[in-house]
Amino acid sequence: MANPQKENGYTALSNELLERIYHTPLNGSEFRLCFMVIRKTYGFKKTEDRISLSQFVKGIGLKRPNICRTIKNLVANKLLLKTKKGFKFNKNYDEWVVAKRLPSSQNDNSGSSQIDNRVVAKRLHTKETITKEIKTKEELTKLRKQLTDKKVIKR
């Protein structure tokens, strides 16, 4: 049975920053990488640390190319800062360049959050996003009868 205790070590992180992180739309690898940098820095009472790719691979369990791509995205979006000494988590969330989620109104019971489309790129239709029209059995029977009556289909 797991029994984590604060006395065995903890990472001090402000509630404001923690809430801002979990409200930020990050994918799984970005989220995990951010928290690993936070753990390796704030968890050891440092603001920045030199973290090797092999440490990321071992700590997160992703392959090197995925780690490199994720680091590149987080640095480009200014969640992580690359310094001479290594990596640093950017506490100034006003500088982050990510899709901003707008708070849903209190009267809205749909539960879905709105996204500010000025930051998110427009997606084009792809084969996966276009839904196919599925005919019911009755519709197919009706079409088959019409085609048979017109002698397009021979039975």
Helices and strands as residue ranges (DSSP letters): G 6-8, H 15-23, H 28-41, G 42-44, H 53-60, H 64-76, E 80-83, E 86-89, G 93-95, E 101-102, E 114-115, H 137-149
